[in-house]
């Protein structure tokens, strides 16, 4: 080997500390000269008399690097030195993360002691080839009747939960985390109020759910960089367990606050605002983040649930509209339904799962479509029914919908601590459909159906492993 080549190889592997100097500060962004590090690099700022805050390179202005701090800029002065720490954003993940609560830097905040370093996992890995992805073939039961029956979720699907404030998004996530058949839950709480984090852990998720979960937290009073990083850390943790061949349930609450944090970063780095103040980088990062869920051929899966906060219940606002086009379905939580004390407040007719048909057998598919038609028929005639202007017998579907409506409403409601068995849920849905068919066949003497909506509601249930599909195992 030539001497020049040897010298080049040595320079490439030798340990060198890169040091820059702060020349100006604007908000949380430092302008640092002599810091030749790529975007995404982690740095530390040496401030005399206090712990060194961390920051990340978010852009460049001429020859100067723009560094956004992960905490406040108090104490930063012109001439302060900035040291490069990591040229690429990674997080060390291992199985010790299970049952733990960590911040956006992977540091435990639950008081249970340190976590041993794990194998580095990139926060923004290379994109997965579409041909290396597996096809969604199997259902992933969530333990929530309304979802498992009417909006069936598949392993590797990405689902949005759209709702305004205070309609039950976090409660629904907790019910899914406790009731899912996935082996590992990864939950990212992004931009949450600090008060809500312990409430979520104790009352919503509970000890049983936390035992098989990893919770990544970045509250609303933290730097926008920490909020964005929390989302990417949660995705990287999920990918670690997926690569071990496990079925992972990834939940991010919320995508809206992730987008708002990225908007702050973009504006600070000099991006021009676009749609309703959101910068172009927001709409570029959304598909990158959401596409990280899915199945890997011959490996594990990541099933994603992403909450989207719709201000004023406006489903056409920019982030909600963009997310709908990327995700594989959406669950809409209705304030009107919640006001009737119906929980989970899922509007079945406005919600959709794009893979439900391909992972459901014939009996399940037919029953789901029949019940959806009944719900739609009742909604179309609801005003006439409420004022007593509907004439019984004028529409067989409306007659059947009126007769079985109490049973359907009881079926779709569920206490947050209740876990519904998947086979029993399918059986109950099919029995509801059969009950409505019987009402239609008895138009001359329409009879109300019991609370379970089933002709054999008082009889002993079948085995939990057998749905009402001709005795076939589901």
C-alpha positions as CSV (number, residue, x, y, z in Angstrom):
1,X,0.0,0.0,0.0
2,X,1.3,3.5,-0.9
3,X,2.3,5.8,2.0
4,X,-0.3,8.4,1.0
5,X,-3.1,5.8,1.2
6,X,-1.9,4.6,4.6
7,X,-1.9,8.2,5.9
8,X,-5.4,8.7,4.5
9,X,-6.7,5.5,6.3
10,X,-5.1,6.6,9.6
11,X,-6.7,10.0,9.4
12,X,-10.0,8.4,8.8
13,X,-9.9,6.3,11.9
14,X,-8.0,8.4,14.4
15,X,-10.0,10.0,17.2
16,X,-10.4,13.7,16.6
17,X,-12.4,16.2,18.6
18,X,-14.1,18.8,16.5
19,X,-14.6,22.1,18.3
20,X,-16.5,25.2,17.2
21,X,-17.2,28.6,18.6
22,X,-20.5,30.3,19.2
23,X,-20.8,33.6,17.3
24,X,-24.5,34.5,17.7
25,X,-27.7,33.3,19.4
26,X,-31.2,33.6,18.1
27,X,-33.8,32.0,20.3
28,X,-32.8,28.3,20.8
29,X,-30.5,28.4,17.7
30,X,-26.8,29.0,17.9
31,X,-24.6,30.1,15.0
32,X,-21.3,28.2,15.4
33,X,-18.2,28.6,13.2
34,X,-15.6,26.0,12.6
35,X,-18.0,23.1,13.2
36,X,-17.8,20.9,10.1
37,X,-20.4,18.3,11.2
38,X,-23.3,16.9,9.2
39,X,-27.0,17.8,9.9
40,X,-28.3,15.6,12.8
41,X,-25.0,15.5,14.7
42,X,-25.2,15.8,18.5
43,X,-23.0,18.4,20.2
44,X,-22.4,19.8,23.7
45,X,-22.0,23.4,24.6
46,X,-19.4,24.0,27.4
47,X,-20.8,26.7,29.7
48,X,-18.7,27.6,32.8
49,X,-20.4,26.9,36.1
50,X,-23.3,24.6,34.8
51,X,-23.9,21.3,33.1
52,X,-23.1,21.3,29.4
53,X,-26.4,21.4,27.4
54,X,-26.7,19.3,24.3
55,X,-27.7,20.4,20.9
56,X,-28.2,19.2,17.4
57,X,-27.0,20.5,14.0
58,X,-30.2,21.5,12.1
59,X,-28.7,23.4,9.2
60,X,-26.1,25.8,7.9
61,X,-25.8,29.5,7.1
62,X,-22.9,30.1,4.9
63,X,-19.9,28.4,6.6
64,X,-21.5,28.5,10.0
65,X,-23.5,25.6,11.5
66,X,-26.9,26.2,13.0
67,X,-27.2,24.3,16.3
68,X,-30.5,24.0,18.1
69,X,-30.3,23.3,21.8
70,X,-32.2,20.4,23.5
71,X,-32.7,22.7,26.5
72,X,-32.7,26.4,27.3
73,X,-30.1,28.8,26.1
74,X,-29.4,30.3,29.5
75,X,-25.7,31.0,30.1
76,X,-24.7,30.7,26.4
77,X,-22.4,33.6,25.4
78,X,-20.4,34.6,22.3
79,X,-17.1,32.7,22.2
80,X,-18.4,29.6,24.1
81,X,-17.0,26.4,22.7
82,X,-19.1,23.7,21.1
83,X,-17.8,20.1,21.0
84,X,-18.9,17.5,18.5
85,X,-20.1,14.2,20.2
86,X,-21.9,12.1,17.7
87,X,-21.7,12.6,13.9
88,X,-24.8,10.5,13.4
89,X,-27.9,10.4,15.5
90,X,-28.2,7.0,17.2
91,X,-29.7,5.5,20.3
92,X,-28.5,2.4,22.2
93,X,-31.5,-0.1,22.6
94,X,-31.7,-3.5,24.3
95,X,-34.3,-5.6,26.0
96,X,-33.8,-3.8,29.3
97,X,-35.9,-1.0,27.9
98,X,-39.0,-3.1,28.5
99,X,-41.1,-1.7,31.4
100,X,-39.2,1.5,31.5
101,X,-40.0,5.2,30.9
102,X,-37.2,7.2,29.1
103,X,-36.8,10.7,27.7
104,X,-35.9,11.6,24.2
105,X,-32.2,11.0,24.8
106,X,-32.9,7.4,26.1
107,X,-32.2,8.4,29.7
108,X,-34.5,6.7,32.3
109,X,-36.8,9.1,34.1
110,X,-38.8,6.5,36.1
111,X,-36.4,6.2,39.1
112,X,-35.7,2.5,38.5
113,X,-32.0,2.9,37.9
114,X,-29.8,3.1,34.8
115,X,-30.2,1.1,31.6
116,X,-27.2,-0.8,30.3
117,X,-26.0,0.5,26.9
118,X,-27.4,-1.3,23.9
119,X,-26.6,-1.7,20.3
120,X,-26.7,1.6,18.4
121,X,-29.9,2.1,16.5
122,X,-30.1,5.0,13.9
123,X,-32.8,7.5,14.6
124,X,-33.3,7.9,10.8
125,X,-32.4,4.6,9.2
126,X,-32.2,4.0,5.5
127,X,-35.6,3.7,3.8
128,X,-36.9,0.1,3.6
129,X,-37.4,-1.1,0.0
130,X,-41.1,-1.7,-0.8
131,X,-40.3,-5.1,-2.2
132,X,-38.7,-6.2,1.1
133,X,-41.9,-5.5,3.0
134,X,-44.3,-8.3,3.8
135,X,-48.0,-8.2,2.9
136,X,-50.5,-7.6,5.7
137,X,-52.2,-11.0,6.0
138,X,-53.1,-11.5,9.7
139,X,-55.4,-9.6,12.1
140,X,-53.9,-8.0,15.2
141,X,-56.7,-8.1,17.9
142,X,-56.7,-5.0,20.0
143,X,-59.2,-6.1,22.7
144,X,-61.6,-3.2,21.7
145,X,-64.8,-4.6,20.2
146,X,-65.6,-1.6,18.0
147,X,-62.2,-1.8,16.3
148,X,-61.8,-5.6,16.1
149,X,-65.3,-6.1,14.6
150,X,-65.8,-3.0,12.4
151,X,-62.3,-1.7,11.8
152,X,-60.2,-4.8,11.9
153,X,-56.5,-4.1,12.2
154,X,-53.7,-6.1,10.5
155,X,-50.2,-6.8,11.6
156,X,-48.0,-4.1,10.0
157,X,-50.9,-1.6,9.4
158,X,-50.7,2.1,10.2
159,X,-53.8,3.6,11.7
160,X,-54.6,7.2,12.6
161,X,-56.8,8.2,15.5
162,X,-58.4,11.6,14.7
163,X,-60.1,13.6,17.4
164,X,-60.4,17.0,19.1
165,X,-59.1,17.6,22.6
166,X,-60.8,15.7,25.4
167,X,-62.6,13.0,23.4
168,X,-60.7,10.0,24.6
169,X,-57.6,9.5,22.4
170,X,-55.2,8.6,25.2
171,X,-57.8,6.4,27.0
172,X,-58.3,4.5,23.7
173,X,-54.6,4.1,23.3
174,X,-54.3,2.7,26.8
175,X,-57.1,0.2,26.2
176,X,-55.4,-1.0,23.0
177,X,-52.0,-1.3,24.8
178,X,-53.5,-3.4,27.5
179,X,-55.6,-5.6,25.3
180,X,-53.5,-6.1,22.2
181,X,-52.0,-9.4,21.2
182,X,-48.7,-7.7,20.2
183,X,-45.7,-8.9,22.1
184,X,-44.2,-5.4,22.8
185,X,-45.8,-1.9,23.0
186,X,-43.7,1.2,22.3
187,X,-45.5,4.4,23.3
188,X,-44.3,7.9,22.4
189,X,-45.9,10.7,24.4
190,X,-45.0,13.8,22.4
191,X,-45.8,17.3,23.7
192,X,-48.0,16.0,26.5
193,X,-48.8,18.0,29.6
194,X,-46.4,17.0,32.4
195,X,-49.4,16.3,34.7
196,X,-50.9,13.8,32.2
197,X,-47.8,11.5,32.0
198,X,-48.1,9.9,35.4
199,X,-51.9,9.7,35.0
200,X,-51.4,7.9,31.7
201,X,-48.9,5.5,33.2
202,X,-50.9,4.7,36.4
203,X,-54.6,5.0,35.4
204,X,-54.6,4.5,31.6
205,X,-51.8,2.1,30.8
206,X,-51.6,0.4,34.2
207,X,-48.9,-2.0,35.6
208,X,-50.0,-4.8,33.3
209,X,-49.6,-2.6,30.2
210,X,-46.4,-1.0,31.3
211,X,-44.7,-4.4,31.9
212,X,-44.5,-5.1,28.2
213,X,-44.1,-1.5,27.1
214,X,-41.4,1.1,26.5
215,X,-42.6,4.7,27.0
216,X,-40.7,7.6,25.5
217,X,-41.7,11.0,26.9
218,X,-41.1,14.6,25.7
219,X,-43.5,17.0,27.4
220,X,-44.8,20.2,25.9
221,X,-42.4,22.4,27.9
222,X,-39.3,20.8,26.4
223,X,-37.4,21.9,23.3
224,X,-39.1,21.2,19.9
225,X,-36.0,19.2,19.1
226,X,-36.6,16.9,22.1
227,X,-40.2,16.4,20.9
228,X,-39.2,15.5,17.4
229,X,-36.4,13.3,18.8
230,X,-38.9,11.5,21.0
231,X,-40.9,10.3,18.0
232,X,-37.8,9.1,16.2
233,X,-36.5,7.3,19.3
234,X,-39.9,5.5,19.7
235,X,-39.7,4.4,16.1
236,X,-36.1,3.2,16.5
237,X,-37.0,1.2,19.7
238,X,-39.9,-0.4,17.8
239,X,-37.5,-1.4,14.9
240,X,-35.1,-3.0,17.4
241,X,-37.8,-5.4,18.7
242,X,-39.2,-5.9,15.2
243,X,-35.7,-7.0,14.0
244,X,-35.8,-9.6,16.8
245,X,-38.8,-11.1,15.0
246,X,-41.5,-9.7,17.4
247,X,-44.8,-8.2,16.7
248,X,-44.6,-4.6,18.0
249,X,-47.4,-2.1,18.6
250,X,-46.1,1.5,18.1
251,X,-48.3,4.3,19.4
252,X,-47.4,8.0,18.9
253,X,-49.5,10.6,20.7
254,X,-49.5,12.9,18.9
255,X,-48.4,13.4,15.3
256,X,-49.9,16.9,15.4
257,X,-47.5,18.0,18.1
258,X,-44.6,16.3,16.3
259,X,-45.5,18.4,13.2
260,X,-45.8,21.6,15.3
261,X,-42.3,20.9,16.8
262,X,-40.8,20.4,13.4
263,X,-42.4,23.6,12.2
264,X,-40.6,25.5,15.0
265,X,-37.3,23.9,14.0
266,X,-37.8,24.7,10.4
267,X,-38.7,28.3,11.0
268,X,-35.7,28.7,13.4
269,X,-33.4,27.3,10.6
270,X,-34.7,29.8,8.1
271,X,-37.4,27.8,6.2
272,X,-40.2,29.8,4.7
273,X,-43.7,29.0,6.0
274,X,-46.1,27.3,3.6
275,X,-49.5,25.8,4.3
276,X,-51.0,27.6,7.4
277,X,-47.5,28.3,8.7
278,X,-46.2,24.7,8.4
279,X,-42.8,24.5,6.7
280,X,-42.1,22.2,3.7
281,X,-39.9,20.0,6.0
282,X,-43.0,19.0,8.0
283,X,-44.7,17.4,5.0
284,X,-41.4,15.8,4.0
285,X,-40.8,14.2,7.4
286,X,-44.4,12.9,7.9
287,X,-44.1,10.1,5.4
288,X,-40.6,9.3,6.5
289,X,-41.8,8.8,10.1
290,X,-45.1,7.0,9.3
291,X,-43.6,4.7,6.7
292,X,-41.3,3.2,9.3
293,X,-44.1,0.9,10.5
294,X,-45.0,-2.2,8.6
295,X,-44.0,-5.8,8.2
296,X,-40.7,-7.2,7.0
297,X,-40.7,-10.3,4.8
298,X,-39.7,-13.2,7.0
299,X,-39.4,-11.1,10.2
300,X,-41.5,-9.2,12.7
301,X,-43.9,-6.4,12.3
302,X,-44.7,-2.9,13.6
303,X,-48.3,-1.9,13.7
304,X,-48.7,1.8,14.2
305,X,-51.4,3.9,15.9
306,X,-50.9,7.6,15.5
307,X,-53.2,10.2,17.2
308,X,-53.9,13.3,15.2
309,X,-55.3,16.3,17.1
310,X,-57.9,18.1,14.9
311,X,-58.4,21.6,16.2
312,X,-62.1,22.5,16.3
313,X,-62.9,19.0,15.0
314,X,-61.7,20.1,11.5
315,X,-60.8,17.0,9.7
316,X,-59.4,19.0,6.7
317,X,-56.7,20.9,8.5
318,X,-53.2,20.4,6.9
319,X,-51.7,17.8,9.2
320,X,-54.9,15.7,9.4
321,X,-55.3,15.9,5.6
322,X,-51.7,14.9,5.0
323,X,-51.8,12.0,7.5
324,X,-55.0,10.6,6.0
325,X,-53.2,10.3,2.6
326,X,-50.3,8.4,4.1
327,X,-51.9,6.1,6.7
328,X,-53.7,2.8,6.0
329,X,-56.9,3.9,7.7
330,X,-58.3,6.2,10.3
331,X,-60.4,6.0,13.4
332,X,-62.5,9.1,14.0
333,X,-63.6,9.9,17.6
334,X,-66.8,12.0,17.7
335,X,-67.5,14.7,20.2
336,X,-71.2,14.2,19.7
337,X,-70.9,10.5,20.5
338,X,-68.7,11.2,23.6
339,X,-71.3,13.7,24.8
340,X,-73.8,10.8,25.0
341,X,-71.4,9.0,27.4
342,X,-70.7,6.4,24.6
343,X,-67.1,5.3,24.9
344,X,-65.0,4.6,23.0
345,X,-66.6,7.5,21.0
346,X,-65.7,5.9,17.6
347,X,-67.8,7.1,14.6
348,X,-67.9,3.9,12.7
349,X,-69.3,5.4,9.5
350,X,-66.5,8.0,9.3
351,X,-63.8,5.6,10.1
352,X,-62.1,3.1,7.8
353,X,-59.5,0.3,7.8
354,X,-58.0,-0.2,4.4
355,X,-56.9,-3.7,5.0
356,X,-59.9,-5.0,7.0
357,X,-61.4,-6.8,4.0
358,X,-58.3,-8.7,3.1
359,X,-57.8,-10.1,6.6
360,X,-61.4,-11.0,7.4
361,X,-63.1,-14.3,6.5
362,X,-66.4,-14.3,4.6
363,X,-68.7,-14.5,7.6
364,X,-67.0,-11.6,9.3
365,X,-66.9,-9.5,6.2
366,X,-70.6,-10.0,5.4
367,X,-71.6,-9.3,9.0
368,X,-69.5,-6.1,9.2
369,X,-71.0,-4.8,5.9
370,X,-74.5,-5.6,7.1
371,X,-74.1,-3.8,10.4
372,X,-72.5,-0.8,8.6
373,X,-75.6,-0.6,6.3
374,X,-77.9,-0.6,9.3
375,X,-75.9,2.2,11.0
376,X,-76.0,4.2,7.8
377,X,-79.7,3.6,7.3
378,X,-80.5,4.8,10.8
379,X,-78.4,7.9,10.4
380,X,-80.1,8.8,7.1
381,X,-83.6,8.5,8.8
382,X,-82.5,9.8,12.2
383,X,-84.2,13.1,12.0
384,X,-87.5,11.6,10.9
385,X,-87.3,9.0,13.7
386,X,-86.5,11.6,16.4
387,X,-89.6,13.7,15.5
388,X,-91.8,10.6,15.1
389,X,-92.4,11.2,11.4
390,X,-90.9,7.9,10.2
391,X,-93.6,5.3,9.2
392,X,-92.7,1.8,10.2
393,X,-92.6,-0.5,7.2
394,X,-91.6,2.1,4.6
395,X,-87.9,0.9,4.6
396,X,-86.9,-2.7,5.7
397,X,-83.3,-1.6,6.5
398,X,-84.5,1.3,8.7
399,X,-87.0,-1.0,10.4
400,X,-84.2,-3.5,11.2
401,X,-81.8,-0.7,12.2
402,X,-84.4,0.7,14.7
403,X,-85.0,-2.8,16.2
404,X,-81.4,-3.7,16.7
405,X,-80.0,-0.2,17.5
406,X,-79.9,-0.8,21.3
407,X,-78.0,-4.0,20.8
408,X,-75.5,-2.4,18.3
409,X,-74.9,0.5,20.7
410,X,-74.4,-1.9,23.6
411,X,-72.0,-3.9,21.5
412,X,-69.9,-0.9,20.4
413,X,-69.6,0.5,24.0
414,X,-66.8,-0.8,26.3
415,X,-65.3,0.1,29.6
416,X,-61.7,1.1,29.4
417,X,-60.6,-1.7,31.7
418,X,-62.5,-4.4,29.8
419,X,-60.7,-6.6,27.3
420,X,-62.8,-8.2,24.6
421,X,-61.8,-11.7,23.3
422,X,-61.4,-11.6,19.5
423,X,-63.4,-14.8,18.7
424,X,-66.2,-13.8,21.0
425,X,-66.3,-10.3,19.4
426,X,-66.6,-11.9,15.9
427,X,-69.3,-14.2,17.1
428,X,-71.3,-11.4,18.6
429,X,-71.0,-9.3,15.5
430,X,-72.3,-12.2,13.3
431,X,-75.2,-12.8,15.7
432,X,-76.1,-9.1,15.5
433,X,-76.3,-9.4,11.8
434,X,-78.4,-12.5,12.0
435,X,-80.8,-10.8,14.5
436,X,-81.3,-7.9,12.0
437,X,-81.9,-10.4,9.2
438,X,-84.6,-12.1,11.3
439,X,-86.2,-8.7,12.0
440,X,-86.4,-8.0,8.3
441,X,-87.9,-11.4,7.6
442,X,-90.6,-10.7,10.3
443,X,-91.7,-7.4,8.9
444,X,-95.2,-8.2,9.9
445,X,-94.3,-8.5,13.6
446,X,-91.0,-6.7,14.3
447,X,-89.6,-7.7,17.7
448,X,-86.9,-6.0,19.7
449,X,-83.6,-7.9,20.3
450,X,-81.9,-8.3,23.6
451,X,-79.0,-6.2,24.8
452,X,-76.5,-8.6,23.1
453,X,-78.4,-8.5,19.9
454,X,-78.3,-12.3,19.6
455,X,-81.1,-15.0,19.4
456,X,-79.1,-17.2,21.8
457,X,-77.9,-14.4,24.1
458,X,-79.0,-16.4,27.1
459,X,-77.3,-19.6,26.1
460,X,-73.8,-20.6,27.1
461,X,-71.0,-19.1,24.9
462,X,-69.0,-21.3,22.6
463,X,-65.4,-22.0,23.2
464,X,-63.3,-18.8,23.2
465,X,-61.2,-20.2,20.3
466,X,-64.1,-20.8,18.0
467,X,-66.0,-17.9,16.3
468,X,-69.5,-18.3,15.0
469,X,-68.2,-19.2,11.6
470,X,-69.5,-22.7,11.2
471,X,-67.2,-24.0,14.0
472,X,-64.1,-22.9,12.1
473,X,-61.1,-21.7,14.2
474,X,-60.2,-18.1,13.8
